[in-house]
Amino acid sequence: MQARCVVIGGGPAGLMAAEVLVQAGVPVDLFDAMPSVGRKFLLAGKGGLNLTHTEPLANFVGRYGAHAAEVGSWLDAFGPQALRDWAQGLGIDTFVGSSGKVFPAEMKAAPLLRAWLHRLRVSGVRFHMRHRWNGLLEQVKQVEPVEQGDQGTGWTLAFDTPTGEQRVQAASVILALGGGSWARLGSDGAWQPWLVQHGVAVSPLKPHNCGFEVAWSAYLRERHAGAPLKNIRLKVTDRLGQRFDRLGEAVLTAHGLEGNLMYAASGLLRDEIEATGSAAITLDLLPARDEAELALALAKGRGARSMANHLREHAGLHGAKAALLHEGLDTPAWNLLSKDPARLAARIKALPLALLAPRPLDEAISSAGGVELGTALNEHLMLRALPGVFCAGEMLDWEAPTGGYLLTASLASGRVAAEGCLALG
């Protein structure tokens, strides 16, 4: 089989790259190891597909942290408004939620993906499912012409398929292989050593938008795992003086803490644990209450009421939040604390916890690390070590919070890679 361009990976970045190429008249073959494309995209949209965000572009770009400059250049080509216009072109209306997040009108990923795949197939993209790239990537001097007079160097790749190995030639290649999260959906990070052996600089994949482990007591694990922690404030200052202070929600799990508040701080927390062995955080369990006022309320005589009822009546604390106050304290220490309203109020307002490790990469919503921007890639996302081979999506070394930032940048990177491919001629 000969193909002008081969795209490997059927996630958002790969599909967007294929669309840009085929609309420019380039024959495209897209290969994916799974039986169907867009699996992680569909799973992410089960609770309501967050496409992008309407905050000012400068703020939007700032969400990409250390790689804001590089990702910002991708967004110049395909930013949040361009994404909404693109969805509209597929017949998918969008709306802006109260927080500024943008969603499809139907709040589902499947209709958008169906419309997109239909357009890609009609445009001429050829899909090859259950074709797992096995790492073979050999440069050849001549690629068999796709059109009369089409000559040049190119690449031979090999795929493991249900009927055996299949070799494919391509004038250019776009790799959109994903990171290392949710491996069951196709992104397993197997590509890392294959690119390293070609001299490509690759940073180790790490979890991002992930939960963290805490050494809970058996009581807390058994009685409160799965409990939501609503309206809390997470504070942390790392070894470099970087601060995170935000109101939000989390979930107490058998292993530790999950949820949007933990995801928002995950990069800082992960790096702090990697550098020092743990991350010291505090949780304000009652951010709407002043500490001095809370201490006065707790100082009221409790009479024959249990401490649990006293906390419920005068602090509004019960369930998992009340149970958290006991963590790390033995019975004598708790008895002393419960008799000191000022210290108890201080603990409610700044409950200290030690995060011991991020949860495993495969459980994370996304991953950090990957093909190094700048070092390994030029501004068109072409590998410096492998001219004619481009990379896009989550396999690149960037990270972003949830809220539409991941999807927007993945789609934008696919467009940049495809446009770089077109620029080769």
N, C-alpha and C positions, 0 to 999 in steps of 0.2 A: 504494500500500500504506500502511495506517496501522498503527502499533504503539504500544502504551502506552509501552514502553521498548525502546530499541535498544542493544545491546551490540556494540561493534566490537573484535574481537580474540578469538581462540579459544585463548589460552593459559590457564594455571591461574587467573589473576586474573579474566579475562573469564568463564570457565566457572563459577567460584564465584559471581560476581555474578549471572549468569543463574539459577543454582540458588536463591539466596536470594530473588530476585524472583518466580520462577515458583512457589515454595513458598508465597509470600504471596498468590498468586492474580493476579499481574500478568502480562499477556501479554508475552512476550519474543521478540524477533527478534535472533538473533546473526549477525553478518556477519564474514567472514574472507576475506582476499585469497588464501589458499592453497586447494588442493583438499581439504584435510582439516584438522581442528583438532589442537592439542596436539603439533605437530611437534618443537618444541624440548624439550618435556617428554619425549617418547619418546626423543630422542637422548640427553638427560641420563641416562635410565634404562638405557641399554645396558650400562653396567658395573655395574649394581646401583643401583636408585633410592634415594637417600638422602632420606627424607621430612622428617625433623626431628631433634632432638637432645634427650636427656634430662637435660642439665645443669640445675642450679637456674635458675629463671626469671630471677633478677636477673643471673646470668652470661650467660644466653641473650640478654637484652635488651641487655646491654653490648656484644655483638658488632656492634651497628649503629652504634657510634662516635658521631659528632657528631649523628646523628639518632635516637639511642636513645630519647629521650623521645617523639618522634612515632610511631616504629614500635612502641614499647612500648604505646602507647594502642591500636593495632590489635590487638596480641596479647592485650589484655584481652578482646577480643571473640572471638578465635580463636587460642589459643596451641598449643604443642606437644601437650599431651594432647588438646585438642579435635580436632586434626588426626588423631591416632591413632584417636579415637572415630569421627570421620567416615569414615576408611578402613574401620574395622570395619563401619560401617553399609552400606558397599558390598560387604561380604563379603570384604574384604581383611585378612587377619591380618598383624600386624607383629611384629617382634622387635628387641631392642636388641643391637647389636654390642658388642664388647669396649671400644670407644672411647666408647660412649654414643650413637653414631649409631643412628637408627631406620630400618629397612628393611622393605619388604613381604616376607612370607614367601617369595614366589617370586622375589624379587630382580629383578623386572621392572616396567616402567612400563605395558606394554600391557594386562595384565589389569585394572589399576585404571582406566585410561582407558576401556576398553571398557565396564566396569560403570558408570562415571560417565556416559558418553554415553547409554547405554541408559536410565538413570534420568532424565536430562534430557529425552530425547525423549518418554518415556512421560509425563513431567510436563507436556509441552506446549511446550518450547522449540523454536522453529523456526530451523533452521540454513540459512544462505545462503552457500555456498562460492563461491570465485572472484569475490567482490565486494570490490573494493579501494576503500576510501574515498579520494576524490580531493581532500579538503580543504574541500569546500563545507559550510558550517555556517551556516545563516541562521535567525534567530529569526522565528517567525510568531506572530501574535496569537491565532489559534485553531487547534487541532488537531482534525481530524475526530473525533467521539466514537468511542471503541472500545466503550463501553457507554452505554446510555441515560443522559443527564444528565451525562456526563463532558465537561467543558469546560476551557479554560485555554490558556495560552501554551505554545509548544513549539518544535520545531526541524525544519527541512528539511535533509536530508543528500543527498549524491549519491555513487553508487558506479559505478565502471567495471566492467563485466561482459563476458563473452564475447559478449553480444548487444547491447552498447551501454550508454550511461549509464542508470542507474535512480535515480529520486528517491524518497526515503522520508521520511515524516513521523513524528515521535516526540514524545511528551510530555516525555520525558527521555532522556538519552544517557549511557552509560558508555563511556569510552574506555579500552581496555586494550591498547594498541598495541605494548607492549614497548619495549625500549631500542634499542641499535644493534649488538648482537653477533649473530653468526650470521645475517646478513641473508638468506641463502639459505632460511632457515626461516621468514621472514616479518617479522622485526623489523629494519627498515631505517632507522628514525628519520626517515622522510620527513615525519612529522607536525610536526616542530619549527617550521618557518617558518609553517605554517598556524595554529598556536596563537599564535605570536608576533604575527602580524598582527591577532589579536583582543585584544592587550594582555596576554597571559598571560606571566608571567615564566618563562623556560626557561633553565636552565644548560646549557652545551654538554655533549654526551655524551662520556664518556671511557672508556677500557678499564679494567676491574677484573677481578680473578682472571685475570691475564694473565701472559704471559712477558715477558722483557726482553732487549734486544739488548746483546751484548758484542762487541768487536772482536777475535775470536779469530784466531789465526794460521791460515794455510792448512793446516798440518799437523793442528792440532786439529780443524778443520772436516772435513777429509777422512777422518781416521782414527777420530775418536771421536764424531761427531755421532750422536745417538740413545742414547748411553751413559747408564745411570742412575747417579746419585750418591747412594748410600744412606748413611744414618747420617752426616749432616753437620750442622753448626750454622751458621746464618746470623745475622750480627750487623750492625746498622746503627744509627747515630744521626744523625738529620736535623738541619737547620739550626736547628730550634726546640728541640732537645734531646730529642725523642721517640725512644725506643729500641725496637728490635725485636731479640729474642734468642731463637731457637727451634731445637730439634732437629727434623730431618725429612729429606725426600728431595727431590731435584730431578732434572731431566733435562738433559743437555748437548745442545743442538741446534746446527745450522749457524749459527743467528742469535744464540744466546746461551743463556739458561737458562729452562726451563719447570718445571712441576710444583707440587705442593701447597705446598712451602715458599715458593716465589716468589709463589704466589697469596695466601698468608696475609699477606705483607708488601706486596702490590701497591699498596694505597692510599697508604701512606707513601712507597714508592719512586717511584710515579708523580708524586706531588705534589712530591717533592724534585727530580726531574728537570725538572719544569715550572718550578720556581723557580730552579734553579741550573745547569741544563744537563746534569747527570749525578748519579748517586748512587753514593757510595763504600761498598762493602760488604766484609765479610771472611767467608771460609768456613773453618770449622774442619773439616779433612778427617778428623781422628781425634779426635772429642770424648771418647772413652773413655780416651785416653792423656794423661798428665800431660806438660807441655812439658819439664820437667827430666829426667824419666825417659826421654822420647823422645830427648832430646839425648844422654844417656848411651848409649842403644842404638845410635844412629847413629855414635857416636864409635868403636865397635868397628872394628878393622881390617877392611878389605874384601878385602885381598889382590888376587888377580887377577880377582875378580868385577866385573862391570860395575856402574855406579851403579844401573841399573834393578834388578838382582838384589839389590843391597845394600838398596835401599828396600823391596823385596818381603820380604826375609828379616827385617830388623830393625824395619821400620815397618809392614809389612803393606800397603804402598801399591803399587798396580800399575794398569795400564790407564789409564782416563781421569783418575783422581785423581792418579796419578804424572805424567801428561802436563800436568796443570794447573800443576804446580810450575814448568814452563818458561815459562809464558805471560808475555810482557812482558820477558823476559830474553834478551839476545843470548848468543852462545857464551862470550865471556870472563866475563860476569857469572854465568852458570850454573856455569862451572868454579870460580870463586871461592866461590860459594855451596855447592857440593857438597863443598868442603874444610873447611867451617865447620859442624860439627854443631849448634851452638847456634843459628846463624842459620837453618839449614835446618829445625830443629825449630820455630822461631818462625814460619817461613813456612807450614809444614804446619798449625800451629794457628791462623793468622790470614792466610790467603791473600788479598791485596787485589785487588779487581776493581772496575772502573768500569762501571756500567750506563748505557748511552747513551740508551736510549729504550724505552718500553713497546712491545710488539708491537701491530700495528694493531687498532683497535677490533673489526673483523669477526672477528678470531681469538679475542677474549676470551671467557671463559665468561659474563661478565655485563658490564654497563656502569654507570658512575656518571653523575651529572648527570641532567637531565630537568626536568620540571615542579616548580618550587620549592615545597617544603612550607612552609606558613605564609604565605609571600608570595603565592603564587598560589592556594592552596587553603584552605578552611576545615576545621574538625575532622572534617567528614563527607566530605572529599575532593571537595567541589564547587568548581569554578572560580569564584573571586570575580568574574571578568570575564564569565562566561557562566553565569548562574543556571540550574540544571537540567541542566548538563553536569558529569559527574564523571570522575575519572581514577583508575586503579588499576594496580598491578603495577610492572614494571620501568621504565615511562616516567616514574615519579616519581623525584625526586632523593634517593635513598638508596642505600646499598651495604652489602654484607654478604659475609662469607667463605663458601666452600663448606662443606658439612657439614649441609645441611638448612635453613640460615638463609634462603637466598634463596627457596626454595619456601614455607616457612612464612609469611614476611612477604607474599609475593605473594598467597597465598590469603587471608590475613587482610585485606589491603587491598581485595580484591574484595568481601569481606563488608561492610566498612565503607562502601564506596561504594554498595553495593546498599541497605544499611540507611538511608543518607542519602537515597537516592532514594525509598525508601518513606516517609520522614518528611515528604517534600514533600506527600504526600497525593494 
